[in-house]
Amino acid sequence: MPSLFNGAIRWLAILGVVCLVLAAALTIADIISRHTVGIAIVGVADLTQLAVMYAVFFGITYAFIERSHVAVTVVTDLLGPRVKRRVSAFWWGVGIPVLCFMVYAGWTQAAMQYRFGDLSQTIGIPMILYWVPVLVGLALSVPASLVAIRRDLAGEPDATESH
């Protein structure tokens, strides 16, 4: 199960990176188009925002599973490795209910925007498409946090430790 889950998370992270590359390429094309022929590409802001949503929320899930997220370690760096891993596992556990609440709150907002048929302002992308990566990324971050807890308690090094 963990290797299948890890593989799925890695593929979502790759999709997120592809979205980010496409957003950058579209932005560059828009800049070149404006400066060479004086015409802006319609919808660049909507498409870039959508691509960044996928990149961020799929990337966060990958960072969680790899335990390579940004962390403030001023205090925990003073602890021994075993205690540090237990403290880390504890905080992963504290984060799980927060993530669950965020999924619930996001689902509520996404459902409302879906019911109202909300669209992006420039080219009319259904706003629910902006919510998909948020909900998927946050929901998958819950089991990713459980994997991180397992890895911490098993003593596996994280991305910041030398292997």
C-alpha positions as CSV (number, residue, x, y, z in Angstrom):
1,M,0.0,0.0,0.0
2,P,2.6,2.6,0.9
3,S,4.6,2.1,-2.3
4,L,1.4,2.3,-4.5
5,F,0.4,5.4,-2.6
6,N,3.9,6.9,-2.8
7,G,3.9,6.2,-6.6
8,A,0.6,8.0,-7.0
9,I,1.8,11.0,-5.0
10,R,5.0,11.1,-7.2
11,W,2.9,11.1,-10.4
12,L,0.7,13.9,-9.0
13,A,3.8,15.9,-8.1
14,I,5.1,15.4,-11.7
15,L,1.7,16.6,-13.0
16,G,2.1,19.6,-10.7
17,V,5.5,20.4,-12.1
18,V,4.2,20.0,-15.7
19,C,1.5,22.5,-14.8
20,L,4.0,24.9,-13.5
21,V,6.2,24.6,-16.6
22,L,3.1,25.1,-18.8
23,A,2.2,28.2,-16.8
24,A,5.7,29.6,-17.2
25,A,5.7,28.9,-20.9
26,L,2.3,30.5,-21.4
27,T,3.4,33.6,-19.4
28,I,6.6,33.9,-21.5
29,A,4.6,33.4,-24.7
30,D,2.2,36.2,-23.5
31,I,5.1,38.5,-22.8
32,I,6.7,37.8,-26.2
33,S,3.4,38.3,-28.0
34,R,2.7,41.6,-26.3
35,H,6.2,43.0,-27.0
36,T,6.4,41.7,-30.6
37,V,2.9,42.0,-32.1
38,G,1.2,44.0,-29.4
39,I,-1.4,41.3,-28.7
40,A,-2.0,39.7,-25.2
41,I,-3.0,36.1,-25.0
42,V,-6.5,36.0,-23.5
43,G,-6.9,34.1,-20.3
44,V,-3.3,33.8,-19.3
45,A,-4.1,34.9,-15.7
46,D,-6.9,32.4,-15.4
47,L,-4.8,29.5,-16.8
48,T,-1.7,30.4,-14.8
49,Q,-3.6,30.6,-11.6
50,L,-5.2,27.2,-12.3
51,A,-1.8,25.7,-13.1
52,V,-0.3,27.1,-10.0
53,M,-3.1,25.6,-7.9
54,Y,-2.3,22.2,-9.2
55,A,1.4,22.6,-8.8
56,V,1.2,23.9,-5.2
57,F,-1.3,21.4,-3.8
58,F,0.1,18.4,-5.5
59,G,3.6,19.5,-4.6
60,I,2.7,20.0,-0.9
61,T,1.4,16.4,-0.8
62,Y,4.7,15.2,-2.2
63,A,6.7,17.3,0.3
64,F,4.6,15.8,3.1
65,I,5.3,12.3,2.1
66,E,9.0,13.0,1.6
67,R,9.1,15.0,4.8
68,S,10.9,17.8,2.9
69,H,8.5,20.6,3.7
70,V,9.7,23.8,5.3
71,A,10.0,23.5,9.0
72,V,11.4,25.7,11.8
73,T,13.8,23.5,13.7
74,V,15.5,25.9,16.1
75,V,14.3,24.0,19.2
76,T,14.2,20.5,17.8
77,D,17.8,20.7,16.5
78,L,18.9,20.7,20.1
79,L,17.3,17.3,20.7
80,G,18.7,13.9,20.1
81,P,17.7,12.0,16.9
82,R,15.2,9.7,18.6
83,V,13.5,12.5,20.6
84,K,13.5,14.7,17.5
85,R,11.7,12.0,15.5
86,R,9.1,11.5,18.2
87,V,8.4,15.2,18.4
88,S,8.1,15.3,14.6
89,A,5.7,12.4,14.6
90,F,3.7,14.1,17.4
91,W,3.3,17.3,15.3
92,W,2.4,15.3,12.2
93,G,-0.4,13.8,14.3
94,V,-1.5,17.3,15.4
95,G,-1.6,18.4,11.8
96,I,-3.9,15.6,10.7
97,P,-7.1,17.0,12.3
98,V,-6.2,20.4,10.9
99,L,-5.9,19.0,7.5
100,C,-9.2,17.2,7.9
101,F,-10.9,20.4,8.9
102,M,-9.4,22.1,5.9
103,V,-10.7,19.4,3.6
104,Y,-14.2,19.8,5.2
105,A,-14.1,23.6,4.9
106,G,-12.8,23.5,1.4
107,W,-15.4,20.9,0.4
108,T,-18.1,23.2,1.7
109,Q,-16.9,26.2,-0.2
110,A,-16.2,24.1,-3.4
111,A,-19.8,22.7,-3.2
112,M,-21.2,26.2,-2.9
113,Q,-19.3,27.5,-5.9
114,Y,-20.3,24.4,-7.9
115,R,-24.0,24.9,-7.1
116,F,-23.8,28.5,-8.1
117,G,-21.9,27.7,-11.3
118,D,-19.1,30.2,-10.5
119,L,-16.7,30.8,-13.3
120,S,-13.3,32.6,-13.6
121,Q,-13.5,36.2,-14.7
122,T,-11.6,36.2,-18.0
123,I,-12.3,33.0,-19.9
124,G,-15.0,31.4,-17.7
125,I,-13.2,28.3,-16.3
126,P,-15.5,26.6,-13.8
127,M,-14.2,27.5,-10.3
128,I,-14.7,23.9,-9.2
129,L,-11.6,23.1,-11.3
130,Y,-9.6,25.4,-9.0
131,W,-10.9,23.5,-6.0
132,V,-10.0,20.0,-7.3
133,P,-6.3,20.3,-6.5
134,V,-7.0,21.9,-3.2
135,L,-9.3,19.2,-2.1
136,V,-7.2,16.3,-3.6
137,G,-4.0,17.7,-2.2
138,L,-5.3,18.3,1.3
139,A,-7.1,15.0,1.4
140,L,-4.0,13.1,0.3
141,S,-1.9,15.0,2.8
142,V,-3.7,13.1,5.6
143,P,-2.4,9.6,4.6
144,A,0.9,11.3,3.6
145,S,1.1,12.6,7.2
146,L,0.5,9.0,8.4
147,V,3.3,7.8,6.2
148,A,5.5,10.5,7.6
149,I,4.6,9.5,11.2
150,R,5.5,5.8,10.3
151,R,8.8,6.9,8.8
152,D,9.7,9.1,11.8
153,L,8.9,6.4,14.3
154,A,10.8,3.8,12.2
155,G,13.8,6.1,12.4
156,E,14.1,6.7,8.7
157,P,16.0,9.9,7.8
158,D,14.1,12.8,6.3
159,A,15.1,15.0,3.4
160,T,17.1,17.3,5.7
161,E,19.2,14.6,7.2
162,S,22.3,13.1,5.5
163,H,21.5,9.6,4.2
